[in-house]
Amino acid sequence: MTRNLLLLTSVLAGLAMAPVGAAAQGETRTHTVKAGDTLWDLARQYLGDPFRWPEIYRRNQSTIQDPNLIYPDQVIVISGDVAASAGTPADPAAPAETRTDSMVVMDSSGAEVPQQPQGPPPSMTIFNPDRFRVVRGERQSLRIQEAPAAVRLGDFLQAPFMWDGTGVAGAGRVIEGASTDGIGIRNTQRPLQYMEELWFQVPEGAEGAVDQRFLMFRYGPTLEGRGRVVIPTGVVKVTQASQARRARGVVVAKFEDVFPGHLVMALDTLRMEPGVYPARVEFGLATTIAYMYGEPVLPPVGHQIIFAASETDGLVPGDQLTLSIPGTKAADGSQMPPQDVAVAQVTRVTRWGASAIIISQTDGGVRTGMAARVTGKMP
């Protein structure tokens, strides 16, 4: 009796394993997704190991866009011939990690990172700390983003700058908003909004082609013997090509409220090499603050200023200047040394001055006329 039971059990076990063996020999096996199914569950049900879900995902990449999202009534191939594809961290069939001799992996500081030893990947278990070694190596070999530059584009675009005392020659102007107001307010009575379309006159000599960008600005004060301050208010992009210097555009950046009547000029570009920063120098160029945007009583970090020195004096975007106040007399009558109160970085230079932004501050006494000296110079 016992022998008969053992024989019957063996036969039933063989029948149960037959579909699996047939599937392993190339027969395609599918599963129709039901509500609540996940690739994790399917791998546990059909492959006996939930960590083998990437095998199922690889077989169905043409129909599964996100392995976290599968939908009811979706037919998923469980087994069968699989086309070669990139490995995944939990896939035991992933190819061994390989790198060519020309591939150099660097960290964020630019230093070379020692390469991982080559060879087959370790066994893929949830407790193995090296189970993601292959993927980590692939990520390290990619530049996720460019190294930051010394001057940010936004600081360059919105920086007030010094211009010729007669103003910008041949400047265009903002005519009016292109939208229709339904509450009786004229477009000239309100500021133009971000991404609002408008009509404007392109500068003299400008093509005004579609997607061309221009800087909108207003004038600040005129500084005797120095020039006229130009204050950017926004950037407009052409959406309808210019005809007789009249174009339609959209506001793609705002630094201040933009009103009809504001002027328009060509948009300069910032050319900065990523990863290059100023180096410390001693006894650098001395200058003074010629203008402070808005003339605040206590300008904070991030405030825009203009130095009297210009590009003819050798200043370039990225240079750093230390602002200082003269030393006072101590109670015993001795002279105290000058005190450094802030550091500013040059963002834009013209023939008439150098725009800068305050990047650090130890005292709130920054004001027009304050002395400054170059302490960091771009290469």
ZAMITOR-768395 format. One record per residue (C-alpha): residue in three letters; x, y, z. Coordinates in steps of 0.2 Angstrom, whole numbers, plus 5000, padded with zeros to 4 digits. Layout:
<recs>
+------+------+------+------+
| code |   c1 |   c2 |   c3 |
+------+------+------+------+
|  ALA |    X |    Y |    Z |
...
+------+------+------+------+
</recs>
This chain:
<recs>
+------+------+------+------+
| code |   c1 |   c2 |   c3 |
+------+------+------+------+
|  MET | 5000 | 5000 | 5000 |
|  THR | 5014 | 5012 | 5005 |
|  ARG | 5023 | 5008 | 4988 |
|  ASN | 5007 | 5012 | 4978 |
|  LEU | 5005 | 5029 | 4987 |
|  LEU | 5023 | 5033 | 4984 |
|  LEU | 5021 | 5029 | 4965 |
|  LEU | 5005 | 5039 | 4963 |
|  THR | 5014 | 5054 | 4972 |
|  SER | 5028 | 5053 | 4960 |
|  VAL | 5017 | 5052 | 4944 |
|  LEU | 5007 | 5067 | 4950 |
|  ALA | 5023 | 5077 | 4954 |
|  GLY | 5029 | 5073 | 4936 |
|  LEU | 5013 | 5079 | 4928 |
|  ALA | 5014 | 5095 | 4938 |
|  MET | 5031 | 5099 | 4933 |
|  ALA | 5028 | 5095 | 4915 |
|  PRO | 5022 | 5112 | 4909 |
|  VAL | 5037 | 5121 | 4918 |
|  GLY | 5049 | 5109 | 4908 |
|  ALA | 5040 | 5112 | 4892 |
|  ALA | 5041 | 5131 | 4895 |
|  ALA | 5059 | 5130 | 4899 |
|  GLN | 5062 | 5121 | 4882 |
|  GLY | 5056 | 5136 | 4872 |
|  GLU | 5037 | 5135 | 4873 |
|  THR | 5029 | 5152 | 4876 |
|  ARG | 5019 | 5154 | 4892 |
|  THR | 5008 | 5170 | 4895 |
|  HIS | 4998 | 5177 | 4909 |
|  THR | 4983 | 5188 | 4908 |
|  VAL | 4984 | 5202 | 4921 |
|  LYS | 4971 | 5203 | 4934 |
|  ALA | 4967 | 5218 | 4946 |
|  GLY | 4981 | 5218 | 4959 |
|  ASP | 4994 | 5209 | 4950 |
|  THR | 5012 | 5214 | 4950 |
|  LEU | 5028 | 5208 | 4941 |
|  TRP | 5034 | 5204 | 4959 |
|  ASP | 5019 | 5192 | 4961 |
|  LEU | 5020 | 5185 | 4944 |
|  ALA | 5039 | 5181 | 4946 |
|  ARG | 5035 | 5172 | 4963 |
|  GLN | 5021 | 5162 | 4955 |
|  TYR | 5029 | 5156 | 4939 |
|  LEU | 5047 | 5158 | 4942 |
|  GLY | 5048 | 5153 | 4961 |
|  ASP | 5058 | 5169 | 4965 |
|  PRO | 5050 | 5186 | 4966 |
|  PHE | 5067 | 5194 | 4964 |
|  ARG | 5067 | 5187 | 4946 |
|  TRP | 5054 | 5200 | 4940 |
|  PRO | 5066 | 5209 | 4929 |
|  GLU | 5066 | 5193 | 4918 |
|  ILE | 5047 | 5195 | 4915 |
|  TYR | 5050 | 5214 | 4912 |
|  ARG | 5063 | 5211 | 4899 |
|  ARG | 5052 | 5200 | 4889 |
|  ASN | 5038 | 5213 | 4889 |
|  GLN | 5047 | 5229 | 4886 |
|  SER | 5037 | 5233 | 4871 |
|  THR | 5021 | 5233 | 4881 |
|  ILE | 5026 | 5238 | 4898 |
|  GLN | 5032 | 5256 | 4899 |
|  ASP | 5034 | 5256 | 4918 |
|  PRO | 5037 | 5240 | 4928 |
|  ASN | 5027 | 5247 | 4942 |
|  LEU | 5012 | 5248 | 4932 |
|  ILE | 5003 | 5234 | 4923 |
|  TYR | 4985 | 5234 | 4919 |
|  PRO | 4970 | 5221 | 4920 |
|  ASP | 4968 | 5211 | 4904 |
|  GLN | 4986 | 5214 | 4898 |
|  VAL | 4994 | 5199 | 4891 |
|  ILE | 5011 | 5196 | 4898 |
|  VAL | 5024 | 5183 | 4892 |
|  ILE | 5031 | 5173 | 4906 |
|  SER | 5043 | 5162 | 4897 |
|  GLY | 5050 | 5159 | 4880 |
|  ASP | 5063 | 5165 | 4869 |
|  VAL | 5070 | 5182 | 4875 |
|  ALA | 5079 | 5195 | 4864 |
|  ALA | 5095 | 5201 | 4872 |
|  SER | 5093 | 5217 | 4881 |
|  ALA | 5102 | 5227 | 4895 |
|  GLY | 5103 | 5219 | 4912 |
|  THR | 5095 | 5224 | 4928 |
|  PRO | 5101 | 5224 | 4946 |
|  ALA | 5091 | 5209 | 4951 |
|  ASP | 5093 | 5199 | 4935 |
|  PRO | 5105 | 5184 | 4938 |
|  ALA | 5107 | 5183 | 4919 |
|  ALA | 5115 | 5200 | 4918 |
|  PRO | 5131 | 5201 | 4908 |
|  ALA | 5147 | 5203 | 4917 |
|  GLU | 5152 | 5221 | 4920 |
|  THR | 5164 | 5227 | 4906 |
|  ARG | 5173 | 5244 | 4903 |
|  THR | 5184 | 5249 | 4888 |
|  ASP | 5201 | 5256 | 4892 |
|  SER | 5196 | 5273 | 4886 |
|  MET | 5182 | 5275 | 4899 |
|  VAL | 5187 | 5285 | 4914 |
|  VAL | 5176 | 5287 | 4929 |
|  MET | 5177 | 5303 | 4938 |
|  ASP | 5168 | 5309 | 4954 |
|  SER | 5160 | 5327 | 4956 |
|  SER | 5177 | 5335 | 4960 |
|  GLY | 5185 | 5328 | 4944 |
|  ALA | 5196 | 5315 | 4953 |
|  GLU | 5197 | 5298 | 4944 |
|  VAL | 5188 | 5284 | 4953 |
|  PRO | 5196 | 5267 | 4954 |
|  GLN | 5187 | 5255 | 4942 |
|  GLN | 5179 | 5240 | 4950 |
|  PRO | 5187 | 5223 | 4946 |
|  GLN | 5180 | 5214 | 4931 |
|  GLY | 5172 | 5198 | 4931 |
|  PRO | 5155 | 5189 | 4933 |
|  PRO | 5143 | 5198 | 4945 |
|  PRO | 5141 | 5191 | 4962 |
|  SER | 5126 | 5180 | 4966 |
|  MET | 5110 | 5191 | 4966 |
|  THR | 5102 | 5189 | 4983 |
|  ILE | 5094 | 5203 | 4993 |
|  PHE | 5107 | 5202 | 5006 |
|  ASN | 5122 | 5204 | 4995 |
|  PRO | 5128 | 5222 | 4996 |
|  ASP | 5136 | 5221 | 4979 |
|  ARG | 5120 | 5217 | 4970 |
|  PHE | 5119 | 5234 | 4962 |
|  ARG | 5138 | 5235 | 4957 |
|  VAL | 5134 | 5234 | 4938 |
|  VAL | 5121 | 5247 | 4938 |
|  ARG | 5132 | 5259 | 4949 |
|  GLY | 5146 | 5257 | 4937 |
|  GLU | 5135 | 5262 | 4923 |
|  ARG | 5129 | 5277 | 4932 |
|  GLN | 5146 | 5283 | 4937 |
|  SER | 5151 | 5282 | 4919 |
|  LEU | 5138 | 5295 | 4914 |
|  ARG | 5138 | 5314 | 4916 |
|  ILE | 5121 | 5316 | 4924 |
|  GLN | 5123 | 5335 | 4922 |
|  GLU | 5136 | 5348 | 4916 |
|  ALA | 5147 | 5355 | 4930 |
|  PRO | 5140 | 5372 | 4936 |
|  ALA | 5148 | 5388 | 4929 |
|  ALA | 5155 | 5402 | 4940 |
|  VAL | 5140 | 5413 | 4935 |
|  ARG | 5122 | 5407 | 4933 |
|  LEU | 5113 | 5412 | 4917 |
|  GLY | 5099 | 5420 | 4928 |
|  ASP | 5110 | 5431 | 4937 |
|  PHE | 5118 | 5437 | 4921 |
|  LEU | 5101 | 5441 | 4912 |
|  GLN | 5093 | 5451 | 4926 |
|  ALA | 5109 | 5460 | 4931 |
|  PRO | 5107 | 5479 | 4929 |
|  PHE | 5121 | 5486 | 4919 |
|  MET | 5130 | 5502 | 4914 |
|  TRP | 5128 | 5509 | 4896 |
|  ASP | 5132 | 5524 | 4887 |
|  GLY | 5125 | 5540 | 4893 |
|  THR | 5114 | 5543 | 4878 |
|  GLY | 5106 | 5526 | 4880 |
|  VAL | 5104 | 5510 | 4869 |
|  ALA | 5104 | 5516 | 4851 |
|  GLY | 5091 | 5509 | 4839 |
|  ALA | 5081 | 5501 | 4853 |
|  GLY | 5064 | 5494 | 4850 |
|  ARG | 5049 | 5495 | 4862 |
|  VAL | 5035 | 5485 | 4869 |
|  ILE | 5019 | 5491 | 4861 |
|  GLU | 5005 | 5482 | 4870 |
|  GLY | 4998 | 5465 | 4875 |
|  ALA | 4991 | 5454 | 4862 |
|  SER | 4977 | 5447 | 4873 |
|  THR | 4959 | 5455 | 4874 |
|  ASP | 4953 | 5460 | 4892 |
|  GLY | 4935 | 5457 | 4895 |
|  ILE | 4933 | 5469 | 4910 |
|  GLY | 4937 | 5485 | 4903 |
|  ILE | 4955 | 5487 | 4908 |
|  ARG | 4967 | 5494 | 4895 |
|  ASN | 4982 | 5483 | 4892 |
|  THR | 4993 | 5499 | 4895 |
|  GLN | 4986 | 5500 | 4913 |
|  ARG | 4993 | 5483 | 4919 |
|  PRO | 5009 | 5474 | 4919 |
|  LEU | 5011 | 5460 | 4906 |
|  GLN | 5011 | 5442 | 4914 |
|  TYR | 5023 | 5428 | 4912 |
|  MET | 5020 | 5418 | 4896 |
|  GLU | 5008 | 5432 | 4890 |
|  GLU | 5009 | 5437 | 4871 |
|  LEU | 5012 | 5454 | 4866 |
|  TRP | 5016 | 5465 | 4851 |
|  PHE | 5033 | 5474 | 4851 |
|  GLN | 5045 | 5483 | 4840 |
|  VAL | 5061 | 5474 | 4836 |
|  PRO | 5077 | 5484 | 4838 |
|  GLU | 5085 | 5492 | 4822 |
|  GLY | 5094 | 5480 | 4811 |
|  ALA | 5087 | 5464 | 4820 |
|  GLU | 5079 | 5451 | 4809 |
|  GLY | 5065 | 5447 | 4821 |
|  ALA | 5063 | 5429 | 4816 |
|  VAL | 5053 | 5416 | 4825 |
|  ASP | 5060 | 5410 | 4841 |
|  GLN | 5073 | 5424 | 4842 |
|  ARG | 5074 | 5432 | 4859 |
|  PHE | 5076 | 5450 | 4865 |
|  LEU | 5079 | 5458 | 4881 |
|  MET | 5066 | 5470 | 4888 |
|  PHE | 5072 | 5484 | 4899 |
|  ARG | 5069 | 5501 | 4907 |
|  TYR | 5081 | 5515 | 4911 |
|  GLY | 5088 | 5518 | 4928 |
|  PRO | 5097 | 5534 | 4934 |
|  THR | 5111 | 5542 | 4923 |
|  LEU | 5127 | 5543 | 4933 |
|  GLU | 5137 | 5559 | 4928 |
|  GLY | 5154 | 5554 | 4921 |
|  ARG | 5149 | 5536 | 4920 |
|  GLY | 5134 | 5532 | 4910 |
|  ARG | 5116 | 5527 | 4911 |
|  VAL | 5109 | 5512 | 4920 |
|  VAL | 5100 | 5499 | 4910 |
|  ILE | 5088 | 5488 | 4921 |
|  PRO | 5082 | 5472 | 4913 |
|  THR | 5063 | 5468 | 4915 |
|  GLY | 5061 | 5452 | 4905 |
|  VAL | 5064 | 5442 | 4890 |
|  VAL | 5053 | 5441 | 4875 |
|  LYS | 5053 | 5427 | 4862 |
|  VAL | 5046 | 5430 | 4844 |
|  THR | 5031 | 5419 | 4840 |
|  GLN | 5026 | 5428 | 4824 |
|  ALA | 5040 | 5435 | 4812 |
|  SER | 5043 | 5453 | 4811 |
|  GLN | 5035 | 5464 | 4798 |
|  ALA | 5040 | 5482 | 4796 |
|  ARG | 5049 | 5479 | 4813 |
|  ARG | 5033 | 5474 | 4822 |
|  ALA | 5033 | 5457 | 4829 |
|  ARG | 5022 | 5446 | 4840 |
|  GLY | 5030 | 5438 | 4855 |
|  VAL | 5028 | 5429 | 4872 |
|  VAL | 5036 | 5434 | 4888 |
|  VAL | 5047 | 5419 | 4893 |
|  ALA | 5056 | 5428 | 4908 |
|  LYS | 5051 | 5442 | 4920 |
|  PHE | 5063 | 5451 | 4932 |
|  GLU | 5051 | 5465 | 4935 |
|  ASP | 5034 | 5471 | 4930 |
|  VAL | 5034 | 5473 | 4911 |
|  PHE | 5023 | 5487 | 4904 |
|  PRO | 5020 | 5494 | 4887 |
|  GLY | 5033 | 5507 | 4883 |
|  HIS | 5047 | 5497 | 4890 |
|  LEU | 5062 | 5496 | 4878 |
|  VAL | 5069 | 5481 | 4868 |
|  MET | 5087 | 5477 | 4864 |
|  ALA | 5097 | 5462 | 4857 |
|  LEU | 5099 | 5448 | 4870 |
|  ASP | 5118 | 5445 | 4875 |
|  THR | 5124 | 5428 | 4878 |
|  LEU | 5134 | 5422 | 4893 |
|  ARG | 5150 | 5412 | 4888 |
|  MET | 5156 | 5403 | 4904 |
|  GLU | 5166 | 5387 | 4904 |
|  PRO | 5158 | 5374 | 4916 |
|  GLY | 5169 | 5370 | 4931 |
|  VAL | 5180 | 5385 | 4930 |
|  TYR | 5181 | 5396 | 4945 |
|  PRO | 5191 | 5411 | 4951 |
|  ALA | 5207 | 5409 | 4960 |
|  ARG | 5213 | 5420 | 4975 |
|  VAL | 5224 | 5435 | 4971 |
|  GLU | 5233 | 5448 | 4982 |
|  PHE | 5233 | 5466 | 4979 |
|  GLY | 5220 | 5465 | 4965 |
|  LEU | 5211 | 5480 | 4956 |
|  ALA | 5203 | 5493 | 4967 |
|  THR | 5187 | 5501 | 4963 |
|  THR | 5171 | 5507 | 4971 |
|  ILE | 5152 | 5503 | 4970 |
|  ALA | 5144 | 5515 | 4958 |
|  TYR | 5126 | 5510 | 4959 |
|  MET | 5115 | 5499 | 4970 |
|  TYR | 5099 | 5492 | 4962 |
|  GLY | 5084 | 5500 | 4972 |
|  GLU | 5096 | 5509 | 4984 |
|  PRO | 5091 | 5498 | 4999 |
|  VAL | 5096 | 5503 | 5016 |
|  LEU | 5102 | 5485 | 5020 |
|  PRO | 5105 | 5475 | 5004 |
|  PRO | 5104 | 5457 | 5007 |
|  VAL | 5114 | 5442 | 4999 |
|  GLY | 5109 | 5441 | 4981 |
|  HIS | 5107 | 5460 | 4979 |
|  GLN | 5113 | 5467 | 4962 |
|  ILE | 5126 | 5481 | 4961 |
|  ILE | 5137 | 5490 | 4948 |
|  PHE | 5156 | 5493 | 4951 |
|  ALA | 5164 | 5508 | 4943 |
|  ALA | 5178 | 5497 | 4935 |
|  SER | 5174 | 5490 | 4918 |
|  GLU | 5180 | 5477 | 4905 |
|  THR | 5193 | 5490 | 4900 |
|  ASP | 5200 | 5488 | 4917 |
|  GLY | 5201 | 5469 | 4915 |
|  LEU | 5186 | 5463 | 4924 |
|  VAL | 5177 | 5448 | 4917 |
|  PRO | 5161 | 5438 | 4923 |
|  GLY | 5166 | 5427 | 4938 |
|  ASP | 5179 | 5438 | 4946 |
|  GLN | 5176 | 5441 | 4964 |
|  LEU | 5178 | 5457 | 4974 |
|  THR | 5179 | 5460 | 4993 |
|  LEU | 5170 | 5475 | 4999 |
|  SER | 5177 | 5484 | 5015 |
|  ILE | 5175 | 5499 | 5026 |
|  PRO | 5189 | 5509 | 5032 |
|  GLY | 5195 | 5506 | 5050 |
|  THR | 5189 | 5517 | 5064 |
|  LYS | 5199 | 5523 | 5079 |
|  ALA | 5199 | 5513 | 5094 |
|  ALA | 5195 | 5520 | 5112 |
|  ASP | 5213 | 5522 | 5115 |
|  GLY | 5215 | 5532 | 5099 |
|  SER | 5224 | 5519 | 5089 |
|  GLN | 5219 | 5516 | 5071 |
|  MET | 5209 | 5500 | 5067 |
|  PRO | 5212 | 5491 | 5051 |
|  PRO | 5199 | 5490 | 5037 |
|  GLN | 5185 | 5478 | 5039 |
|  ASP | 5179 | 5466 | 5026 |
|  VAL | 5160 | 5466 | 5025 |
|  ALA | 5155 | 5457 | 5010 |
|  VAL | 5160 | 5448 | 4994 |
|  ALA | 5152 | 5451 | 4977 |
|  GLN | 5154 | 5442 | 4960 |
|  VAL | 5155 | 5450 | 4943 |
|  THR | 5140 | 5444 | 4932 |
|  ARG | 5141 | 5455 | 4917 |
|  VAL | 5154 | 5468 | 4911 |
|  THR | 5152 | 5483 | 4898 |
|  ARG | 5164 | 5497 | 4893 |
|  TRP | 5155 | 5508 | 4906 |
|  GLY | 5155 | 5497 | 4922 |
|  ALA | 5154 | 5479 | 4929 |
|  SER | 5138 | 5472 | 4936 |
|  ALA | 5139 | 5460 | 4951 |
|  ILE | 5129 | 5451 | 4964 |
|  ILE | 5132 | 5450 | 4983 |
|  ILE | 5137 | 5432 | 4987 |
|  SER | 5142 | 5433 | 5005 |
|  GLN | 5140 | 5446 | 5019 |
|  THR | 5146 | 5448 | 5037 |
|  ASP | 5139 | 5466 | 5039 |
|  GLY | 5124 | 5475 | 5033 |
|  GLY | 5133 | 5491 | 5029 |
|  VAL | 5135 | 5489 | 5010 |
|  ARG | 5132 | 5506 | 5002 |
|  THR | 5136 | 5516 | 4986 |
|  GLY | 5154 | 5522 | 4986 |
|  MET | 5160 | 5508 | 4996 |
|  ALA | 5178 | 5502 | 4992 |
|  ALA | 5181 | 5485 | 4984 |
|  ARG | 5196 | 5476 | 4978 |
|  VAL | 5198 | 5460 | 4967 |
|  THR | 5202 | 5445 | 4978 |
|  GLY | 5197 | 5431 | 4966 |
|  LYS | 5201 | 5431 | 4947 |
|  MET | 5195 | 5420 | 4933 |
|  PRO | 5209 | 5411 | 4923 |
+------+------+------+------+
</recs>
